[in-house]
Amino acid sequence: MVTRSQSGIVKPIDCLSLLTSSLSPVSKSPFLALNDPNWSNCVYDEYNALVKNGTWVLVPRPSDVNLVRLMWLFKHKFQAEGTLSRYKARLVANGSSQQLSIDFDETFILVVKLATIRTVLSLAVSR
């Protein structure tokens, strides 16, 4: 049996990049995130976007109302080649603190697949 090395066939060695980038670790706490300039910038951007879009209105808290807790979620966003694209922070409601018929009546999200739309349109055209 003749091996590749005996025949002079050598597999090229891929050059490894020793360049490392220092990513701020994903924060579990908003207090720790605000101490890091990368995370604090994205927190402020997210907050300003929510205020600009009129997502909520600040009102005094009535005494007989359940509070819905909020959480900050932090994530790194990467480009296709693996480089850091940006830091992402999202403010989300913690659904476990909501009570049915007090905080919400019912939820409905319309989700339609493209294949369903094509089927309905093809049925409409054929008739």
N, CA, C and O atoms as CSV, one atom per row, in Angstrom:
chain,resi,resn,atom,element,x,y,z
A,1,MET,N,N,0.840,-1.170,0.000
A,1,MET,CA,C,0.000,0.000,0.000
A,1,MET,C,C,0.892,1.242,0.000
A,1,MET,O,O,1.844,1.339,0.774
A,2,VAL,N,N,0.570,2.173,-0.868
A,2,VAL,CA,C,1.360,3.397,-0.974
A,2,VAL,C,C,0.558,4.526,-0.328
A,2,VAL,O,O,-0.596,4.767,-0.680
A,3,THR,N,N,1.184,5.202,0.609
A,3,THR,CA,C,0.498,6.312,1.280
A,3,THR,C,C,0.758,7.617,0.529
A,3,THR,O,O,1.597,7.683,-0.370
A,4,ARG,N,N,0.017,8.649,0.921
A,4,ARG,CA,C,0.185,9.960,0.280
A,4,ARG,C,C,1.581,10.522,0.520
A,4,ARG,O,O,2.189,11.092,-0.386
A,5,SER,N,N,2.087,10.363,1.737
A,5,SER,CA,C,3.410,10.919,2.030
A,5,SER,C,C,4.499,10.197,1.242
A,5,SER,O,O,5.503,10.814,0.885
A,6,GLN,N,N,4.327,8.913,0.964
A,6,GLN,CA,C,5.306,8.177,0.168
A,6,GLN,C,C,5.262,8.631,-1.289
A,6,GLN,O,O,6.273,8.594,-1.990
A,7,SER,N,N,4.065,9.064,-1.743
A,7,SER,CA,C,3.944,9.523,-3.126
A,7,SER,C,C,4.277,10.999,-3.272
A,7,SER,O,O,4.274,11.530,-4.382
A,8,GLY,N,N,4.565,11.669,-2.152
A,8,GLY,CA,C,4.908,13.088,-2.214
A,8,GLY,C,C,3.687,13.996,-2.222
A,8,GLY,O,O,3.800,15.187,-2.511
A,9,ILE,N,N,2.525,13.444,-1.907
A,9,ILE,CA,C,1.311,14.250,-1.857
A,9,ILE,C,C,1.145,14.759,-0.424
A,9,ILE,O,O,0.990,13.983,0.519
A,10,VAL,N,N,1.183,16.054,-0.298
A,10,VAL,CA,C,1.095,16.645,1.034
A,10,VAL,C,C,-0.143,17.538,1.089
A,10,VAL,O,O,-0.369,18.363,0.203
A,11,LYS,N,N,-0.919,17.365,2.116
A,11,LYS,CA,C,-2.110,18.185,2.314
A,11,LYS,C,C,-1.664,19.550,2.842
A,11,LYS,O,O,-0.902,19.613,3.807
A,12,PRO,N,N,-2.125,20.641,2.227
A,12,PRO,CA,C,-1.687,21.954,2.713
A,12,PRO,C,C,-2.240,22.232,4.117
A,12,PRO,O,O,-3.371,21.878,4.450
A,13,ILE,N,N,-1.407,22.868,4.906
A,13,ILE,CA,C,-1.808,23.221,6.262
A,13,ILE,C,C,-2.453,24.599,6.222
A,13,ILE,O,O,-1.845,25.566,5.762
A,14,ASP,N,N,-3.684,24.681,6.705
A,14,ASP,CA,C,-4.353,25.974,6.751
A,14,ASP,C,C,-3.680,26.846,7.797
A,14,ASP,O,O,-3.399,26.406,8.912
A,15,CYS,N,N,-3.430,28.077,7.418
A,15,CYS,CA,C,-2.833,29.014,8.370
A,15,CYS,C,C,-3.883,29.400,9.394
A,15,CYS,O,O,-5.011,29.749,9.045
A,16,LEU,N,N,-3.514,29.335,10.622
A,16,LEU,CA,C,-4.423,29.705,11.685
A,16,LEU,C,C,-4.209,31.166,12.041
A,16,LEU,O,O,-3.077,31.647,12.092
A,17,SER,N,N,-5.283,31.847,12.281
A,17,SER,CA,C,-5.184,33.233,12.684
A,17,SER,C,C,-5.024,33.295,14.194
A,17,SER,O,O,-5.844,32.759,14.939
A,18,LEU,N,N,-3.978,33.943,14.630
A,18,LEU,CA,C,-3.746,34.117,16.053
A,18,LEU,C,C,-4.305,35.443,16.551
A,18,LEU,O,O,-4.119,35.812,17.711
A,19,LEU,N,N,-4.984,36.147,15.673
A,19,LEU,CA,C,-5.598,37.410,16.051
A,19,LEU,C,C,-6.816,37.133,16.913
A,19,LEU,O,O,-7.720,36.403,16.507
A,20,THR,N,N,-6.839,37.706,18.082
A,20,THR,CA,C,-7.979,37.520,18.973
A,20,THR,C,C,-8.650,38.865,19.189
A,20,THR,O,O,-7.997,39.907,19.222
A,21,SER,N,N,-9.923,38.822,19.332
A,21,SER,CA,C,-10.646,40.053,19.631
A,21,SER,C,C,-11.181,39.943,21.047
A,21,SER,O,O,-11.590,38.871,21.491
A,22,SER,N,N,-11.171,41.034,21.726
A,22,SER,CA,C,-11.655,41.011,23.099
A,22,SER,C,C,-13.131,41.397,23.104
A,22,SER,O,O,-13.487,42.557,22.897
A,23,LEU,N,N,-13.971,40.411,23.343
A,23,LEU,CA,C,-15.403,40.645,23.444
A,23,LEU,C,C,-15.758,40.849,24.899
A,23,LEU,O,O,-15.241,40.168,25.785
A,24,SER,N,N,-16.639,41.787,25.129
A,24,SER,CA,C,-17.156,41.929,26.481
A,24,SER,C,C,-18.054,40.732,26.742
A,24,SER,O,O,-18.885,40.407,25.893
A,25,PRO,N,N,-17.922,40.063,27.879
A,25,PRO,CA,C,-18.751,38.888,28.132
A,25,PRO,C,C,-20.224,39.268,28.215
A,25,PRO,O,O,-20.570,40.381,28.613
A,26,VAL,N,N,-21.085,38.331,27.834
A,26,VAL,CA,C,-22.525,38.571,27.891
A,26,VAL,C,C,-22.913,38.746,29.351
A,26,VAL,O,O,-22.651,37.884,30.190
A,27,SER,N,N,-23.535,39.869,29.634
A,27,SER,CA,C,-23.858,40.202,31.009
A,27,SER,C,C,-25.165,39.555,31.429
A,27,SER,O,O,-26.114,39.486,30.648
A,28,LYS,N,N,-25.208,39.082,32.664
A,28,LYS,CA,C,-26.430,38.509,33.232
A,28,LYS,C,C,-27.216,39.560,34.008
A,28,LYS,O,O,-28.394,39.363,34.305
A,29,SER,N,N,-26.578,40.657,34.332
A,29,SER,CA,C,-27.209,41.677,35.148
A,29,SER,C,C,-27.133,43.027,34.437
A,29,SER,O,O,-26.087,43.353,33.877
A,30,PRO,N,N,-28.207,43.823,34.440
A,30,PRO,CA,C,-28.134,45.142,33.815
A,30,PRO,C,C,-27.193,46.081,34.573
A,30,PRO,O,O,-26.650,47.014,33.981
A,31,PHE,N,N,-26.996,45.851,35.858
A,31,PHE,CA,C,-26.091,46.696,36.633
A,31,PHE,C,C,-24.645,46.482,36.197
A,31,PHE,O,O,-23.871,47.436,36.105
A,32,LEU,N,N,-24.286,45.237,35.930
A,32,LEU,CA,C,-22.942,44.953,35.423
A,32,LEU,C,C,-22.783,45.442,33.993
A,32,LEU,O,O,-21.705,45.891,33.602
A,33,ALA,N,N,-23.853,45.356,33.212
A,33,ALA,CA,C,-23.789,45.777,31.811
A,33,ALA,C,C,-23.568,47.275,31.695
A,33,ALA,O,O,-22.870,47.724,30.787
A,34,LEU,N,N,-24.142,48.050,32.588
A,34,LEU,CA,C,-23.986,49.502,32.515
A,34,LEU,C,C,-22.574,49.948,32.863
A,34,LEU,O,O,-22.191,51.072,32.538
A,35,ASN,N,N,-21.790,49.092,33.519
A,35,ASN,CA,C,-20.391,49.420,33.799
A,35,ASN,C,C,-19.500,49.200,32.593
A,35,ASN,O,O,-18.410,49.767,32.523
A,36,ASP,N,N,-19.940,48.385,31.640
A,36,ASP,CA,C,-19.178,48.110,30.425
A,36,ASP,C,C,-19.633,49.079,29.337
A,36,ASP,O,O,-20.829,49.131,29.051
A,37,PRO,N,N,-18.736,49.850,28.716
A,37,PRO,CA,C,-19.167,50.838,27.713
A,37,PRO,C,C,-19.838,50.218,26.486
A,37,PRO,O,O,-20.725,50.835,25.896
A,38,ASN,N,N,-19.426,48.999,26.090
A,38,ASN,CA,C,-20.061,48.361,24.925
A,38,ASN,C,C,-21.525,48.056,25.211
A,38,ASN,O,O,-22.398,48.372,24.403
A,39,TRP,N,N,-21.794,47.441,26.363
A,39,TRP,CA,C,-23.168,47.079,26.697
A,39,TRP,C,C,-23.992,48.306,27.054
A,39,TRP,O,O,-25.171,48.371,26.705
A,40,SER,N,N,-23.406,49.276,27.736
A,40,SER,CA,C,-24.190,50.448,28.134
A,40,SER,C,C,-24.650,51.241,26.912
A,40,SER,O,O,-25.752,51.789,26.915
A,41,ASN,N,N,-23.825,51.311,25.871
A,41,ASN,CA,C,-24.245,52.009,24.648
A,41,ASN,C,C,-25.444,51.326,24.001
A,41,ASN,O,O,-26.373,52.001,23.559
A,42,CYS,N,N,-25.436,49.985,23.940
A,42,CYS,CA,C,-26.556,49.300,23.301
A,42,CYS,C,C,-27.808,49.341,24.179
A,42,CYS,O,O,-28.921,49.330,23.653
A,43,VAL,N,N,-27.649,49.387,25.512
A,43,VAL,CA,C,-28.805,49.531,26.401
A,43,VAL,C,C,-29.451,50.893,26.181
A,43,VAL,O,O,-30.672,50.996,26.065
A,44,TYR,N,N,-28.635,51.931,26.125
A,44,TYR,CA,C,-29.180,53.268,25.892
A,44,TYR,C,C,-29.822,53.379,24.511
A,44,TYR,O,O,-30.852,54.037,24.364
A,45,ASP,N,N,-29.231,52.748,23.501
A,45,ASP,CA,C,-29.824,52.759,22.157
A,45,ASP,C,C,-31.190,52.082,22.145
A,45,ASP,O,O,-32.139,52.594,21.552
A,46,GLU,N,N,-31.285,50.921,22.808
A,46,GLU,CA,C,-32.554,50.194,22.862
A,46,GLU,C,C,-33.604,51.001,23.620
A,46,GLU,O,O,-34.752,51.090,23.185
A,47,TYR,N,N,-33.216,51.587,24.747
A,47,TYR,CA,C,-34.154,52.379,25.541
A,47,TYR,C,C,-34.641,53.594,24.748
A,47,TYR,O,O,-35.834,53.895,24.743
A,48,ASN,N,N,-33.719,54.288,24.081
A,48,ASN,CA,C,-34.109,55.461,23.285
A,48,ASN,C,C,-35.006,55.079,22.123
A,48,ASN,O,O,-35.907,55.840,21.770
A,49,ALA,N,N,-34.783,53.915,21.518
A,49,ALA,CA,C,-35.647,53.460,20.424
A,49,ALA,C,C,-37.055,53.165,20.937
A,49,ALA,O,O,-38.037,53.477,20.263
A,50,LEU,N,N,-37.162,52.563,22.133
A,50,LEU,CA,C,-38.476,52.280,22.704
A,50,LEU,C,C,-39.221,53.564,23.038
A,50,LEU,O,O,-40.429,53.654,22.819
A,51,VAL,N,N,-38.515,54.555,23.564
A,51,VAL,CA,C,-39.148,55.840,23.889
A,51,VAL,C,C,-39.565,56.562,22.613
A,51,VAL,O,O,-40.659,57.123,22.545
A,52,LYS,N,N,-38.695,56.551,21.599
A,52,LYS,CA,C,-38.991,57.235,20.333
A,52,LYS,C,C,-40.199,56.620,19.632
A,52,LYS,O,O,-40.999,57.338,19.033
A,53,ASN,N,N,-40.336,55.287,19.703
A,53,ASN,CA,C,-41.460,54.603,19.055
A,53,ASN,C,C,-42.746,54.691,19.858
A,53,ASN,O,O,-43.798,54.269,19.379
A,54,GLY,N,N,-42.685,55.229,21.066
A,54,GLY,CA,C,-43.879,55.336,21.898
A,54,GLY,C,C,-44.384,53.980,22.363
A,54,GLY,O,O,-45.591,53.739,22.384
A,55,THR,N,N,-43.466,53.091,22.736
A,55,THR,CA,C,-43.832,51.747,23.150
A,55,THR,C,C,-44.654,51.758,24.430
A,55,THR,O,O,-45.550,50.928,24.584
A,56,TRP,N,N,-44.378,52.662,25.341
A,56,TRP,CA,C,-45.134,52.750,26.577
A,56,TRP,C,C,-45.269,54.202,26.999
A,56,TRP,O,O,-44.596,55.090,26.475
A,57,VAL,N,N,-46.151,54.416,27.954
A,57,VAL,CA,C,-46.338,55.724,28.560
A,57,VAL,C,C,-46.169,55.542,30.063
A,57,VAL,O,O,-46.779,54.648,30.648
A,58,LEU,N,N,-45.368,56.358,30.679
A,58,LEU,CA,C,-45.123,56.253,32.108
A,58,LEU,C,C,-46.300,56.876,32.866
A,58,LEU,O,O,-46.622,58.049,32.672
A,59,VAL,N,N,-46.930,56.086,33.722
A,59,VAL,CA,C,-48.076,56.554,34.509
A,59,VAL,C,C,-47.845,56.173,35.964
A,59,VAL,O,O,-47.063,55.266,36.248
A,60,PRO,N,N,-48.526,56.864,36.902
A,60,PRO,CA,C,-48.407,56.452,38.303
A,60,PRO,C,C,-49.007,55.065,38.512
A,60,PRO,O,O,-49.972,54.698,37.841
A,61,ARG,N,N,-48.443,54.295,39.436
A,61,ARG,CA,C,-48.895,52.925,39.661
A,61,ARG,C,C,-50.120,52.904,40.564
A,61,ARG,O,O,-50.063,53.369,41.702
A,62,PRO,N,N,-51.231,52.365,40.059
A,62,PRO,CA,C,-52.383,52.152,40.948
A,62,PRO,C,C,-52.054,51.052,41.955
A,62,PRO,O,O,-51.256,50.161,41.663
A,63,SER,N,N,-52.656,51.111,43.123
A,63,SER,CA,C,-52.304,50.173,44.187
A,63,SER,C,C,-52.820,48.759,43.933
A,63,SER,O,O,-52.239,47.804,44.449
A,64,ASP,N,N,-53.893,48.591,43.155
A,64,ASP,CA,C,-54.497,47.274,42.957
A,64,ASP,C,C,-54.101,46.615,41.637
A,64,ASP,O,O,-54.819,45.748,41.139
A,65,VAL,N,N,-52.978,47.013,41.077
A,65,VAL,CA,C,-52.573,46.509,39.760
A,65,VAL,C,C,-51.329,45.629,39.898
A,65,VAL,O,O,-50.401,45.960,40.637
A,66,ASN,N,N,-51.324,44.516,39.183
A,66,ASN,CA,C,-50.178,43.617,39.148
A,66,ASN,C,C,-49.088,44.240,38.272
A,66,ASN,O,O,-49.378,44.749,37.189
A,67,LEU,N,N,-47.857,44.203,38.730
A,67,LEU,CA,C,-46.746,44.706,37.930
A,67,LEU,C,C,-46.186,43.581,37.073
A,67,LEU,O,O,-46.007,42.458,37.545
A,68,VAL,N,N,-45.913,43.888,35.819
A,68,VAL,CA,C,-45.263,42.937,34.923
A,68,VAL,C,C,-43.776,43.264,34.935
A,68,VAL,O,O,-43.364,44.361,34.561
A,69,ARG,N,N,-42.988,42.303,35.367
A,69,ARG,CA,C,-41.549,42.523,35.470
A,69,ARG,C,C,-40.912,42.544,34.089
A,69,ARG,O,O,-41.415,41.926,33.150
A,70,LEU,N,N,-39.808,43.257,33.979
A,70,LEU,CA,C,-39.047,43.345,32.737
A,70,LEU,C,C,-37.668,42.743,32.940
A,70,LEU,O,O,-37.149,42.704,34.055
A,71,MET,N,N,-37.086,42.277,31.850
A,71,MET,CA,C,-35.731,41.724,31.884
A,71,MET,C,C,-34.939,42.300,30.723
A,71,MET,O,O,-35.490,42.549,29.651
A,72,TRP,N,N,-33.655,42.511,30.934
A,72,TRP,CA,C,-32.749,42.859,29.850
A,72,TRP,C,C,-32.071,41.580,29.378
A,72,TRP,O,O,-31.539,40.817,30.184
A,73,LEU,N,N,-32.093,41.351,28.075
A,73,LEU,CA,C,-31.389,40.214,27.470
A,73,LEU,C,C,-30.236,40.755,26.641
A,73,LEU,O,O,-30.408,41.705,25.877
A,74,PHE,N,N,-29.072,40.160,26.787
A,74,PHE,CA,C,-27.874,40.621,26.090
A,74,PHE,C,C,-27.352,39.512,25.186
A,74,PHE,O,O,-27.376,38.333,25.541
A,75,LYS,N,N,-26.877,39.921,23.996
A,75,LYS,CA,C,-26.398,38.932,23.030
A,75,LYS,C,C,-25.385,39.581,22.098
A,75,LYS,O,O,-25.488,40.762,21.768
A,76,HIS,N,N,-24.403,38.784,21.678
A,76,HIS,CA,C,-23.474,39.224,20.641
A,76,HIS,C,C,-24.066,38.865,19.292
A,76,HIS,O,O,-24.581,37.759,19.124
A,77,LYS,N,N,-24.005,39.768,18.331
A,77,LYS,CA,C,-24.434,39.494,16.954
A,77,LYS,C,C,-23.185,39.401,16.087
A,77,LYS,O,O,-22.331,40.288,16.115
A,78,PHE,N,N,-23.085,38.317,15.314
A,78,PHE,CA,C,-21.903,38.076,14.486
A,78,PHE,C,C,-22.263,38.128,13.008
A,78,PHE,O,O,-23.393,37.830,12.619
A,79,GLN,N,N,-21.293,38.509,12.196
A,79,GLN,CA,C,-21.466,38.474,10.749
A,79,GLN,C,C,-21.235,37.046,10.259
A,79,GLN,O,O,-20.847,36.172,11.035
A,80,ALA,N,N,-21.472,36.816,8.982
A,80,ALA,CA,C,-21.363,35.465,8.429
A,80,ALA,C,C,-19.960,34.897,8.567
A,80,ALA,O,O,-19.801,33.692,8.764
A,81,GLU,N,N,-18.939,35.742,8.467
A,81,GLU,CA,C,-17.573,35.226,8.565
A,81,GLU,C,C,-17.089,35.072,9.991
A,81,GLU,O,O,-15.945,34.677,10.214
A,82,GLY,N,N,-17.942,35.379,10.967
A,82,GLY,CA,C,-17.609,35.140,12.365
A,82,GLY,C,C,-17.109,36.346,13.125
A,82,GLY,O,O,-16.805,36.233,14.313
A,83,THR,N,N,-17.012,37.498,12.484
A,83,THR,CA,C,-16.564,38.693,13.191
A,83,THR,C,C,-17.742,39.335,13.912
A,83,THR,O,O,-18.896,39.172,13.515
A,84,LEU,N,N,-17.436,40.054,14.961
A,84,LEU,CA,C,-18.472,40.689,15.764
A,84,LEU,C,C,-19.134,41.802,14.965
A,84,LEU,O,O,-18.462,42.701,14.459
A,85,SER,N,N,-20.447,41.735,14.857
A,85,SER,CA,C,-21.195,42.763,14.163
A,85,SER,C,C,-21.593,43.876,15.121
A,85,SER,O,O,-21.358,45.054,14.854
A,86,ARG,N,N,-22.201,43.484,16.246
A,86,ARG,CA,C,-22.614,44.485,17.229
A,86,ARG,C,C,-23.042,43.796,18.513
A,86,ARG,O,O,-23.217,42.579,18.565
A,87,TYR,N,N,-23.201,44.597,19.529
A,87,TYR,CA,C,-23.755,44.144,20.794
A,87,TYR,C,C,-25.254,44.426,20.755
A,87,TYR,O,O,-25.665,45.495,20.304
A,88,LYS,N,N,-26.074,43.491,21.218
A,88,LYS,CA,C,-27.523,43.631,21.144
A,88,LYS,C,C,-28.117,43.495,22.537
A,88,LYS,O,O,-27.830,42.534,23.250
A,89,ALA,N,N,-28.949,44.463,22.924
A,89,ALA,CA,C,-29.677,44.411,24.192
A,89,ALA,C,C,-31.154,44.532,23.886
A,89,ALA,O,O,-31.550,45.358,23.064
A,90,ARG,N,N,-31.973,43.723,24.532
A,90,ARG,CA,C,-33.431,43.765,24.345
A,90,ARG,C,C,-34.093,43.864,25.699
A,90,ARG,O,O,-33.678,43.202,26.651
A,91,LEU,N,N,-35.124,44.690,25.791
A,91,LEU,CA,C,-35.925,44.790,26.995
A,91,LEU,C,C,-37.204,44.010,26.745
A,91,LEU,O,O,-37.988,44.366,25.865
A,92,VAL,N,N,-37.418,42.953,27.508
A,92,VAL,CA,C,-38.574,42.078,27.290
A,92,VAL,C,C,-39.378,41.949,28.579
A,92,VAL,O,O,-38.844,42.080,29.680
A,93,ALA,N,N,-40.666,41.690,28.419
A,93,ALA,CA,C,-41.531,41.464,29.576
A,93,ALA,C,C,-41.385,40.024,30.037
A,93,ALA,O,O,-41.304,39.104,29.224
A,94,ASN,N,N,-41.355,39.842,31.332
A,94,ASN,CA,C,-41.282,38.507,31.906
A,94,ASN,C,C,-42.710,37.975,32.000
A,94,ASN,O,O,-43.464,38.372,32.888
A,95,GLY,N,N,-43.076,37.095,31.104
A,95,GLY,CA,C,-44.445,36.610,31.011
A,95,GLY,C,C,-44.921,35.817,32.208
A,95,GLY,O,O,-46.127,35.663,32.402
A,96,SER,N,N,-43.996,35.303,33.022
A,96,SER,CA,C,-44.424,34.502,34.164
A,96,SER,C,C,-45.089,35.342,35.247
A,96,SER,O,O,-45.750,34.798,36.132
A,97,SER,N,N,-44.922,36.657,35.187
A,97,SER,CA,C,-45.539,37.519,36.192
A,97,SER,C,C,-46.910,38.036,35.754
A,97,SER,O,O,-47.558,38.763,36.507
A,98,GLN,N,N,-47.361,37.672,34.549
A,98,GLN,CA,C,-48.672,38.118,34.068
A,98,GLN,C,C,-49.763,37.171,34.527
A,98,GLN,O,O,-49.533,35.973,34.692
A,99,GLN,N,N,-50.960,37.721,34.734
A,99,GLN,CA,C,-52.096,36.919,35.158
A,99,GLN,C,C,-53.200,37.029,34.112
A,99,GLN,O,O,-53.526,38.124,33.654
A,100,LEU,N,N,-53.769,35.893,33.742
A,100,LEU,CA,C,-54.827,35.843,32.746
A,100,LEU,C,C,-56.039,36.630,33.225
A,100,LEU,O,O,-56.426,36.547,34.391
A,101,SER,N,N,-56.626,37.388,32.319
A,101,SER,CA,C,-57.798,38.249,32.502
A,101,SER,C,C,-57.526,39.450,33.402
A,101,SER,O,O,-58.431,40.249,33.647
A,102,ILE,N,N,-56.309,39.592,33.893
A,102,ILE,CA,C,-55.942,40.800,34.629
A,102,ILE,C,C,-54.974,41.625,33.787
A,102,ILE,O,O,-55.211,42.806,33.534
A,103,ASP,N,N,-53.885,40.999,33.355
A,103,ASP,CA,C,-52.895,41.693,32.540
A,103,ASP,C,C,-53.159,41.538,31.045
A,103,ASP,O,O,-52.719,42.369,30.251
A,104,PHE,N,N,-53.867,40.493,30.658
A,104,PHE,CA,C,-54.198,40.287,29.251
A,104,PHE,C,C,-55.455,39.439,29.161
A,104,PHE,O,O,-55.759,38.658,30.063
A,105,ASP,N,N,-56.186,39.604,28.057
A,105,ASP,CA,C,-57.390,38.794,27.848
A,105,ASP,C,C,-57.063,37.574,26.997
A,105,ASP,O,O,-57.296,36.438,27.410
A,106,GLU,N,N,-56.525,37.815,25.818
A,106,GLU,CA,C,-56.093,36.716,24.974
A,106,GLU,C,C,-54.988,37.223,24.071
A,106,GLU,O,O,-54.877,38.421,23.812
A,107,THR,N,N,-54.185,36.310,23.602
A,107,THR,CA,C,-53.111,36.686,22.699
A,107,THR,C,C,-53.335,35.982,21.374
A,107,THR,O,O,-53.803,34.845,21.321
A,108,PHE,N,N,-52.991,36.680,20.314
A,108,PHE,CA,C,-53.147,36.109,18.987
A,108,PHE,C,C,-52.047,36.668,18.101
A,108,PHE,O,O,-51.879,37.882,17.990
A,109,ILE,N,N,-51.315,35.788,17.485
A,109,ILE,CA,C,-50.281,36.196,16.543
A,109,ILE,C,C,-50.560,35.484,15.231
A,109,ILE,O,O,-50.584,34.255,15.165
A,110,LEU,N,N,-50.768,36.272,14.194
A,110,LEU,CA,C,-51.045,35.701,12.886
A,110,LEU,C,C,-49.727,35.284,12.237
A,110,LEU,O,O,-48.849,36.114,11.999
A,111,VAL,N,N,-49.602,34.002,11.958
A,111,VAL,CA,C,-48.415,33.483,11.296
A,111,VAL,C,C,-48.880,32.718,10.065
A,111,VAL,O,O,-49.600,31.725,10.170
A,112,VAL,N,N,-48.464,33.187,8.915
A,112,VAL,CA,C,-48.848,32.542,7.669
A,112,VAL,C,C,-47.578,32.170,6.921
A,112,VAL,O,O,-46.676,32.989,6.749
A,113,LYS,N,N,-47.525,30.933,6.485
A,113,LYS,CA,C,-46.378,30.491,5.706
A,113,LYS,C,C,-46.590,30.875,4.248
A,113,LYS,O,O,-47.721,30.962,3.771
A,114,LEU,N,N,-45.489,31.102,3.555
A,114,LEU,CA,C,-45.547,31.481,2.148
A,114,LEU,C,C,-46.208,30.385,1.308
A,114,LEU,O,O,-46.916,30.684,0.346
A,115,ALA,N,N,-45.982,29.138,1.663
A,115,ALA,CA,C,-46.588,28.028,0.921
A,115,ALA,C,C,-48.112,28.065,1.034
A,115,ALA,O,O,-48.808,27.716,0.081
A,116,THR,N,N,-48.637,28.482,2.186
A,116,THR,CA,C,-50.087,28.582,2.362
A,116,THR,C,C,-50.662,29.677,1.478
A,116,THR,O,O,-51.717,29.493,0.871
A,117,ILE,N,N,-49.977,30.817,1.398
A,117,ILE,CA,C,-50.437,31.915,0.546
A,117,ILE,C,C,-50.444,31.486,-0.910
A,117,ILE,O,O,-51.391,31.782,-1.639
A,118,ARG,N,N,-49.396,30.791,-1.344
A,118,ARG,CA,C,-49.330,30.318,-2.734
A,118,ARG,C,C,-50.465,29.338,-3.029
A,118,ARG,O,O,-51.056,29.384,-4.108
A,119,THR,N,N,-50.773,28.453,-2.078
A,119,THR,CA,C,-51.844,27.488,-2.282
A,119,THR,C,C,-53.189,28.187,-2.410
A,119,THR,O,O,-53.979,27.856,-3.295
A,120,VAL,N,N,-53.452,29.142,-1.542
A,120,VAL,CA,C,-54.728,29.867,-1.594
A,120,VAL,C,C,-54.844,30.656,-2.892
A,120,VAL,O,O,-55.902,30.659,-3.521
A,121,LEU,N,N,-53.762,31.326,-3.299
A,121,LEU,CA,C,-53.793,32.080,-4.550
A,121,LEU,C,C,-53.975,31.175,-5.756
A,121,LEU,O,O,-54.697,31.533,-6.686
A,122,SER,N,N,-53.336,30.012,-5.763
A,122,SER,CA,C,-53.488,29.106,-6.897
A,122,SER,C,C,-54.906,28.542,-6.950
A,122,SER,O,O,-55.439,28.338,-8.041
A,123,LEU,N,N,-55.523,28.288,-5.808
A,123,LEU,CA,C,-56.923,27.849,-5.793
A,123,LEU,C,C,-57.841,28.949,-6.303
A,123,LEU,O,O,-58.786,28.674,-7.043
A,124,ALA,N,N,-57.575,30.186,-5.916
A,124,ALA,CA,C,-58.401,31.304,-6.366
A,124,ALA,C,C,-58.281,31.502,-7.866
A,124,ALA,O,O,-59.276,31.780,-8.536
A,125,VAL,N,N,-57.070,31.361,-8.402
A,125,VAL,CA,C,-56.870,31.535,-9.843
A,125,VAL,C,C,-57.512,30.400,-10.621
A,125,VAL,O,O,-58.081,30.632,-11.687
A,126,SER,N,N,-57.434,29.192,-10.116
A,126,SER,CA,C,-57.969,28.054,-10.853
A,126,SER,C,C,-59.509,28.064,-10.882
A,126,SER,O,O,-60.099,27.473,-11.786
A,127,ARG,N,N,-60.157,28.706,-9.937
A,127,ARG,CA,C,-61.608,28.766,-9.911
A,127,ARG,C,C,-62.099,30.009,-10.580
A,127,ARG,O,O,-63.307,30.234,-10.656
